[in-house]
């Protein structure tokens, strides 16, 4: 490139350029017609047709009329190490970037890919920088992610900050940001607060779902005990099962049998002084609210509770209706997980019995 030989800056030689850019059709390329000028003064020969095709910003720079008449074509890319610029130009030619280059210059390449609108490189750099996040650099990377409009990297930085806030707060990056960028600090603190609120809502939701599922399982065990009998409690016309493990939910079933036995003999059941009996009343009422086999159901007081609810339909509490809906939904989800053959087994036709029709 004779027109550049008189410049004061060093230029990458043809051999060095060939080594740096691995082209399968190197011999078919024309001579470079533009130079990329780096901060260190290094000039990288390039082809306007290739770099313009890879970057719309560089295309605009190339097509812009020069302010001063000169045969020299130079595009300055300053503010980053010359090695990062070399890796950037290499990517424009080959769409390839080594892991070593991403590890060393990923942050610089992310900035370059954003400024010069190279989305493929930007995506790779965002992913590579996100994989190398540390407590010490997360604040700096977060600032870069905001500037470069990289939402995935921004979110990853925020999550690391939220999970390791005490450690990040001691870093130099946080201290500098605290003194110079109060708006970013407020943004981080708001994210952490919202993240904690989301976690609390998630924990509360899981706890509620666990409770609804346990109530649903209790309903299944109650029907099982009242219909087939189990271990120590069963209908008056059936002997309780003597199997060691009477059902899949033995722990729930055993606790419910103890509750039924207490309910049958408790003297404080009627006046409402016994908390265990109150729990049994609630279970019987809940069963009646979701039972669709009233005429054949063997669970005690099912029909009586239904008649009572029909008479007091307008006065049924909103919270109770919501509880019934949630438990019914949990029960439906539980039934979907059962084998199809078991779901389709017909229920036995039974007649209604009172609370005294248990065999204890």
C-alpha positions as CSV (number, residue, x, y, z in Angstrom):
1,X,0.0,0.0,0.0
2,X,2.3,2.7,-1.3
3,X,0.1,5.6,-0.4
4,X,0.5,4.9,3.3
5,X,4.3,4.4,3.5
6,X,5.0,8.0,4.4
7,X,2.8,8.0,7.5
8,X,4.3,8.2,11.0
9,X,2.3,5.3,12.3
10,X,3.2,1.6,12.0
11,X,1.2,-0.5,9.6
12,X,0.4,-4.2,9.8
13,X,2.4,-5.9,7.1
14,X,0.9,-8.1,4.4
15,X,2.3,-11.3,6.1
16,X,1.1,-10.3,9.5
17,X,-2.3,-9.5,8.1
18,X,-2.4,-12.9,6.4
19,X,-1.5,-14.6,9.7
20,X,-4.1,-12.7,11.7
21,X,-7.0,-13.1,9.2
22,X,-7.4,-16.7,8.1
23,X,-9.1,-16.6,4.7
24,X,-9.6,-19.6,2.5
25,X,-9.6,-17.3,-0.6
26,X,-6.9,-14.8,0.5
27,X,-5.3,-14.7,-3.0
28,X,-8.6,-13.7,-4.6
29,X,-9.0,-10.6,-2.4
30,X,-8.0,-7.2,-3.9
31,X,-5.5,-5.0,-2.2
32,X,-6.7,-3.2,1.0
33,X,-8.1,0.2,0.3
34,X,-8.7,1.5,3.8
35,X,-6.8,1.5,7.1
36,X,-8.2,1.2,10.6
37,X,-6.3,3.5,13.0
38,X,-6.1,2.3,16.7
39,X,-5.3,4.3,19.9
40,X,-1.7,3.0,19.9
41,X,-1.1,4.3,16.4
42,X,-1.3,0.8,14.8
43,X,-2.8,0.8,11.3
44,X,-4.8,-2.3,10.2
45,X,-5.3,-2.6,6.4
46,X,-8.9,-3.5,5.4
47,X,-11.3,-3.6,2.5
48,X,-14.1,-1.1,2.4
49,X,-16.4,-3.6,0.7
50,X,-16.1,-6.2,3.4
51,X,-16.2,-3.9,6.5
52,X,-19.1,-1.9,5.0
53,X,-21.1,-5.0,4.4
54,X,-20.5,-6.3,8.0
55,X,-21.2,-2.9,9.8
56,X,-23.8,-0.3,8.8
57,X,-22.0,2.3,10.8
58,X,-18.7,1.7,9.1
59,X,-20.5,1.8,5.8
60,X,-21.8,5.3,6.6
61,X,-18.3,6.4,7.6
62,X,-16.8,5.1,4.4
63,X,-19.5,6.7,2.2
64,X,-19.2,10.1,4.1
65,X,-17.4,12.7,1.9
66,X,-14.0,13.6,3.2
67,X,-13.5,17.1,4.7
68,X,-10.1,17.4,3.1
69,X,-9.0,16.1,-0.3
70,X,-6.7,13.2,0.2
71,X,-6.1,9.8,-1.4
72,X,-5.7,8.3,2.1
73,X,-8.6,6.5,3.6
74,X,-8.4,6.1,7.4
75,X,-11.1,5.0,9.9
76,X,-10.1,5.7,13.5
77,X,-11.3,3.2,16.1
78,X,-10.0,4.6,19.4
79,X,-10.4,4.1,23.1
80,X,-9.9,0.3,23.2
81,X,-6.7,-1.8,23.0
82,X,-5.4,-2.4,19.5
83,X,-5.6,-6.2,20.0
84,X,-9.4,-5.7,20.6
85,X,-9.7,-3.7,17.4
86,X,-7.8,-6.4,15.5
87,X,-10.1,-9.1,16.8
88,X,-13.1,-6.9,15.9
89,X,-11.9,-6.5,12.3
90,X,-11.1,-10.2,12.1
91,X,-14.7,-10.9,13.1
92,X,-16.0,-8.6,10.3
93,X,-14.1,-10.7,7.8
94,X,-14.6,-14.2,9.1
95,X,-17.6,-14.1,11.6
96,X,-15.3,-15.9,14.0
97,X,-13.8,-15.0,17.4
98,X,-11.8,-17.3,19.6
99,X,-12.6,-18.0,23.2
100,X,-9.2,-16.6,24.2
101,X,-10.0,-13.3,22.5
102,X,-13.5,-13.3,24.1
103,X,-11.8,-13.9,27.5
104,X,-9.2,-11.1,27.1
105,X,-11.2,-8.5,25.2
106,X,-14.9,-9.5,25.6
107,X,-15.8,-6.2,27.3
108,X,-14.1,-4.1,24.6
109,X,-15.6,-6.2,21.8
110,X,-19.0,-5.8,23.4
111,X,-18.6,-2.1,23.2
112,X,-17.3,-2.2,19.7
113,X,-20.1,-4.5,18.5
114,X,-22.7,-2.1,20.0
115,X,-21.2,1.1,18.6
116,X,-20.7,-0.4,15.1
117,X,-24.0,-2.4,15.0
118,X,-22.7,-6.0,14.7
119,X,-25.4,-8.0,16.5
120,X,-23.9,-11.4,16.0
121,X,-20.7,-10.4,17.7
122,X,-22.7,-8.5,20.4
123,X,-24.7,-11.6,21.3
124,X,-21.5,-13.7,21.6
125,X,-19.8,-11.1,23.7
126,X,-22.8,-10.6,26.0
127,X,-22.9,-14.4,26.6
128,X,-19.1,-14.6,27.1
129,X,-18.9,-11.7,29.5
130,X,-21.9,-13.0,31.4
131,X,-20.1,-16.3,31.9
132,X,-17.1,-14.6,33.4
133,X,-18.9,-12.3,35.9
134,X,-17.3,-12.0,39.3
135,X,-18.1,-10.1,42.5
136,X,-15.3,-7.6,41.7
137,X,-16.4,-6.8,38.1
138,X,-20.2,-7.1,38.2
139,X,-20.8,-3.4,38.8
140,X,-18.6,-2.3,35.9
141,X,-20.2,-4.9,33.6
142,X,-23.6,-3.7,34.7
143,X,-22.8,-0.2,33.7
144,X,-21.5,-1.5,30.3
145,X,-24.6,-3.6,29.8
146,X,-26.8,-0.5,30.3
147,X,-24.7,1.6,27.9
148,X,-24.7,-1.2,25.3
149,X,-28.4,-2.0,25.6
150,X,-27.7,-5.7,26.5
151,X,-30.8,-6.8,28.5
152,X,-29.7,-10.4,29.1
153,X,-26.3,-9.3,30.5
154,X,-28.0,-6.5,32.5
155,X,-30.4,-9.0,34.1
156,X,-27.6,-11.5,34.9
157,X,-25.6,-8.7,36.6
158,X,-28.6,-7.6,38.6
159,X,-29.3,-11.1,39.8
160,X,-25.7,-11.6,40.9
161,X,-25.9,-8.2,42.7
162,X,-29.1,-9.2,44.4
163,X,-27.7,-12.6,45.5
164,X,-24.3,-11.3,46.7
165,X,-25.1,-7.7,47.7
166,X,-23.1,-7.7,51.0
167,X,-19.9,-8.8,49.1
168,X,-20.4,-6.5,46.2
169,X,-21.0,-3.5,48.5
170,X,-17.3,-3.9,49.7
171,X,-15.8,-3.7,46.2
172,X,-14.1,-0.7,44.6
173,X,-16.5,-0.8,41.7
174,X,-19.5,-0.3,44.1
175,X,-17.8,2.5,46.0
176,X,-17.0,4.4,42.8
177,X,-20.5,3.9,41.5
178,X,-21.9,5.0,44.9
179,X,-20.0,8.3,44.7
180,X,-20.5,9.0,41.0
181,X,-23.8,7.4,39.8
182,X,-26.6,7.6,42.5
183,X,-29.2,6.9,39.8
184,X,-27.7,3.5,39.1
185,X,-27.4,2.8,42.8
186,X,-31.1,3.6,43.2
187,X,-31.9,1.3,40.2
188,X,-30.0,-1.5,41.8
189,X,-31.6,-1.1,45.2
190,X,-35.1,-1.0,43.6
191,X,-34.3,-4.2,41.7
192,X,-33.1,-5.9,44.9
193,X,-36.3,-4.8,46.8
194,X,-38.5,-6.1,43.9
195,X,-36.6,-9.3,43.7
196,X,-37.1,-9.9,47.4
197,X,-40.8,-9.2,47.1
198,X,-41.0,-11.7,44.1
199,X,-39.2,-14.4,46.2
200,X,-41.6,-13.8,49.1
201,X,-44.6,-14.1,46.8
202,X,-43.2,-17.2,45.3
203,X,-42.6,-18.8,48.7
204,X,-46.0,-17.9,49.9
205,X,-47.6,-19.3,46.7
206,X,-45.7,-22.5,47.1
207,X,-46.7,-22.8,50.7
208,X,-50.3,-22.2,49.8
209,X,-50.1,-24.8,47.0
210,X,-48.6,-27.3,49.5
211,X,-51.5,-26.6,51.9
212,X,-54.1,-27.1,49.2
213,X,-52.5,-30.3,48.1
214,X,-52.4,-31.6,51.6
215,X,-56.1,-30.8,52.0
216,X,-56.8,-32.5,48.7
217,X,-54.9,-35.6,49.9
218,X,-56.8,-35.5,53.2
219,X,-60.1,-35.5,51.3
220,X,-59.0,-38.6,49.4
221,X,-58.0,-40.3,52.6
222,X,-61.3,-39.4,54.2
223,X,-63.3,-40.9,51.4
224,X,-61.0,-44.0,51.4
225,X,-61.5,-44.5,55.2
226,X,-65.3,-44.0,55.0
227,X,-65.7,-46.2,52.0
228,X,-63.2,-49.1,52.4
229,X,-62.0,-48.8,55.9
230,X,-58.3,-48.5,56.9
231,X,-56.2,-50.0,59.7
232,X,-58.3,-49.0,62.7
233,X,-61.3,-47.1,61.4
234,X,-63.9,-48.1,58.8
235,X,-67.6,-48.1,58.1
236,X,-69.8,-50.2,60.4
237,X,-70.4,-52.8,57.8
238,X,-66.8,-53.4,57.0
239,X,-63.8,-54.6,59.0
240,X,-60.9,-52.1,59.0
241,X,-58.0,-53.2,56.8
242,X,-55.3,-54.9,58.7
243,X,-52.6,-54.1,56.2
244,X,-49.5,-52.5,57.5
245,X,-49.5,-49.9,54.7
246,X,-53.2,-49.4,53.9
247,X,-52.7,-46.7,51.3
248,X,-50.1,-44.7,49.5
249,X,-50.6,-41.7,51.8
250,X,-50.2,-43.6,55.0
251,X,-49.0,-40.8,57.2
252,X,-51.9,-38.6,56.3
253,X,-54.4,-41.5,56.5
254,X,-53.1,-42.5,60.0
255,X,-53.4,-38.9,61.3
256,X,-56.9,-38.6,59.9
257,X,-57.9,-41.9,61.6
258,X,-56.7,-40.7,65.0
259,X,-58.7,-37.5,64.4
260,X,-61.8,-39.4,63.5
261,X,-61.5,-41.6,66.6
262,X,-61.1,-38.5,68.8
263,X,-64.1,-36.8,67.1
264,X,-66.3,-39.8,67.7
265,X,-65.8,-39.8,71.5
266,X,-65.0,-36.2,72.3
267,X,-67.4,-34.6,74.8
268,X,-66.5,-31.1,73.8
269,X,-67.3,-31.6,70.2
270,X,-70.7,-29.8,70.2
271,X,-69.9,-26.7,72.2
272,X,-66.9,-25.9,70.1
273,X,-64.2,-26.0,72.8
274,X,-62.1,-28.7,71.2
275,X,-59.7,-27.5,68.5
276,X,-59.2,-31.0,67.1
277,X,-63.0,-31.4,66.6
278,X,-63.1,-28.0,64.9
279,X,-60.5,-29.3,62.4
280,X,-62.6,-32.4,61.8
281,X,-65.8,-30.3,61.3
282,X,-63.9,-28.2,58.7
283,X,-62.6,-31.3,56.9
284,X,-66.2,-32.7,56.7
285,X,-67.5,-29.4,55.5
286,X,-64.8,-29.0,52.9
287,X,-65.5,-32.5,51.6
288,X,-69.1,-31.7,51.3
289,X,-68.3,-28.6,49.4
290,X,-66.4,-30.4,46.7
291,X,-68.2,-33.8,46.7
292,X,-70.2,-34.6,43.6
293,X,-71.5,-38.0,44.8
294,X,-74.0,-36.8,47.5
295,X,-76.5,-39.6,47.0
296,X,-73.9,-42.3,47.2
297,X,-71.3,-40.7,49.4
298,X,-70.4,-42.5,52.7
299,X,-68.6,-39.7,54.3
300,X,-70.6,-38.7,57.4
301,X,-72.6,-35.5,57.4
302,X,-71.9,-34.9,53.7
303,X,-75.6,-34.5,52.8
304,X,-76.4,-32.5,55.9
305,X,-73.7,-30.0,55.2
306,X,-74.9,-29.6,51.6
307,X,-78.4,-29.0,52.7
308,X,-77.2,-26.4,55.2
309,X,-75.0,-24.7,52.6
310,X,-78.0,-24.5,50.2
311,X,-80.1,-22.8,52.8
312,X,-77.3,-20.4,53.7
313,X,-75.9,-20.0,50.1
314,X,-75.9,-16.2,50.2
315,X,-74.0,-16.1,53.5
316,X,-71.1,-18.4,52.4
317,X,-67.9,-16.6,53.1
318,X,-65.8,-15.5,50.1
319,X,-62.6,-17.0,51.7
320,X,-64.3,-20.3,52.1
321,X,-65.5,-20.4,48.5
322,X,-61.9,-19.5,47.5
323,X,-60.5,-22.3,49.6
324,X,-63.0,-24.8,48.1
325,X,-62.0,-23.7,44.6
326,X,-58.3,-24.1,45.4
327,X,-58.6,-27.5,46.9
328,X,-60.8,-28.7,44.1
329,X,-58.2,-27.5,41.6
330,X,-55.4,-29.2,43.5
331,X,-57.5,-32.4,43.5
332,X,-58.0,-32.2,39.8
333,X,-54.3,-31.7,39.2
334,X,-53.6,-34.7,41.4
335,X,-56.0,-36.9,39.6
336,X,-54.4,-36.0,36.2
337,X,-51.2,-37.5,37.5
338,X,-52.8,-40.9,38.1
339,X,-52.8,-43.7,35.5
340,X,-55.8,-43.4,33.1
341,X,-57.1,-46.9,34.1
342,X,-57.2,-45.9,37.7
343,X,-59.0,-42.6,37.0
344,X,-61.7,-44.4,35.0
345,X,-62.5,-47.0,37.7
346,X,-66.2,-46.6,38.7
347,X,-67.1,-45.5,42.2
348,X,-69.0,-48.0,44.4
349,X,-72.6,-47.1,45.0
350,X,-73.1,-46.6,48.8
351,X,-75.8,-45.2,51.0
352,X,-75.3,-42.3,53.3
353,X,-74.4,-42.9,57.0
354,X,-74.0,-40.8,60.0
355,X,-70.9,-40.1,62.1
356,X,-71.7,-43.1,64.3
357,X,-71.4,-45.6,61.4
358,X,-67.6,-46.0,61.9
359,X,-66.1,-49.3,63.1
360,X,-63.5,-48.2,65.6
